[in-house]
Amino acid sequence: MAAVLPALVPVGFIIIIGFIAAHTLTLEKQSLSQLAIYILSPALIASSLYRTTLSAESTVLLIAGFAITSWLVYLATQGLGKLCKLSPPVQKSLIASTLFPNTGNFGLPFITFALGEAGLERAIVCLIAAAIILFSADPASIEGGGFLAGVRLTLKLPLIWAMLAGLILRLFAIELPWQLSTACSGNK
């Protein structure tokens, strides 16, 4: 409880502030969602991958663990759907809601508060793995769009390009000009 409470209180304050803002200000929800999806989340991901201290081995193990867990959850959900004799649309909905949770926007701040930068680095890797699996497998498994449709959709995501930018900057040890790396990390 001693570790959970300090992590929950800041997240709770953020939720309360959001609730108050939603009821007292005129906010464009679509604009806020677009800001989070196309600017804030990709910036966080690129910055985190640029500054990460995770080894390549740890990253590969995290991605493999996430992929194996996702596959096992898929098989269990598929089996449960057959066991309960769910109709195909209900079974697809069950698979989608079980396999593809929306954990990025709320999960990353909670992880940062609870586990610090080391936890955030690992959560970013899992978020990217989830996004790749979600946007490449989802159209094929849920909508029947096929693997290529999933790849096309994945390549449209700013998350993927932010990931590549962060990894390229890190791999080639590119120093950002004008102290942008300090601005991105929030450190002085």
Buried (B, 14 or more C-beta within 10 A) or exposed (E): EEEEEEBBEBBEEBEEEEEEEEEEEEEEEEEBEEEBBBEEBBBBBBBBBBBBEBEEEBBEEBBEEBBEEBEEEBEEBBEBBEEEEBEEEEBBBBBBEBBBEEBBEEBBBBBBBBBEBEBBBBBBBBBBBBBBBBBBBBBBBBEEBEEEBBBBBBEEBBBBBBBEBBBEBBEEEEEEEEEEBEEBEEEE
